[in-house]
Amino acid sequence: MAKSTSDRTVPNLDNATPASIIDELGGVRVEKKRLEFLEGIYKQALEARVTETQLKGFQPVQGEKYTGTYSVVTQERVDGDAVRAEFANNPEMLKKFIKVITFKQLGTKPVETVVIQGTQ
C-alpha cells in the first residue's frame, strides 16, 4: 500500500523578510484555494462514477496510490437561527448564551500594479 508523501519540510526562514514571508503566504493561500476547488471537482467526478456499494461504504475505491472509503457521518450542531428566533423577544436572555471571541486575522491580496501609459 502506498504511503502519503506529503512534504512536511519546514522552510528555512532565518533570513526571510516580512515582505518575502507575506509573498509566500499569499501564494500559499492562492494555491490552497486552487487545490480546494480541484478537490471538489474530483470528489464530484468520483461520486458520479462509483458503484452504489462503494458509495454506501461497503466496498473501497482502490487506486494505485490511495484507497478511498465513503462513510456516513452524523453531527449535532446548534442551530444559530433557531436560537435567535427562540429568544427574539428576549434579547437579554440571548446575550447570556453569546461568547465574544477576539483574534488576529491576516488578510492577503495581490499587489496592484500601476501601469503608466507609454512606459511599457
N, C-alpha and C positions, 0 to 999 in steps of 0.2 A: 504494500500500500504506500502511496506517495505521501510524503510529509509536507506540510506547509513550508514554503521557502520565503516567508515574509522577512524583509530586511529590517531588522531592529537595530541597526548600527546607528549610534548617536553621532551626529556630525561634530567635528571639532569647531567649536565656536569661540575659542580662546581669543582670536584676533578679529572677531566679527564686530562690525559697527552696527549701531541701531538701524541705519539705513539699509545695510545688507540683510539684516535679520527681517525687517519688515518686508523687503522684496521677496525673500524666500518664503515667509509666512503667507504673503498674498498669493504667491504661485502655488503653494500647497493647498490653499483654500479653493483656488480655481480648479486645480486637479481633483480635489475631493468632490466638488460639485459635478465635475465631468464623470467621475467614476460612479457616483451615486446614480446619475442619470443612466449610465450604461448598465448598472446593476438592475435597475428597474426594467430596462428593455430585455435583458437576458432572462429575468425572472418571468416576465410575461411570455416570452417565447418558449421557455421551458414548460410552463404550465399548460400552454396550448398543445404541447407535443407529448406529454407524459400519459401513461395509461391511468385509468381510474384507480387501479390497485396501487400504483405509485403515488397518485395524488392523495389517496386516503392514508398513506404512510405504511402500507402493508409490505411494500417492496421498495428497496432503494433505487435511486437513479445512479447507475455506475458509469463513471467516466474513466479515462486512463490515469488521471491525476487526483481526482476527487470523487467522493461518494456523497450523494445528497439524499436526505430523507425528509419527507414532509411530516409535520406533526401538527396536531390541533392544540392551540394554546388558549386557555381561558384566563381572563384577567378581570379583576374587580377594580373599578375606578370610581372616584367620587364625581358625580355629575354636577359640575360647577353651575351650569344654567339652572338645574333643578333646585339647587341650594339657594341661589339668588332669588328664584321665583318663590320659594317657600318663605323666605324672610323679606320679601318685597315690602311688606307693610311694617316691618320691624328692623330697620337698618342698624339699630344699636345692637341688637342680638346677633346680627350677621357679623358685625365687627369683632365679636368675641371669637369667631372662628377663622379670622383672617390673620395670616402671619406675613409680616413685611420682611422681605429679604433685601440685602444690598450686596452688590458685587461689581467688580470691574468688568467691562466689556470692551474689547478692542475691535473696532471696525476697520476693514481694509477696502480700498477701492483703487482701481488703476489710476496712475498719474495721467492727467490730461495734458497732452502736448499741444502747444500753441504753434501754429504754422503762420509765419509772417509772409504775406504774399510777395512772391518774387525772390524768396531766399532759398528755395529748394533746388 
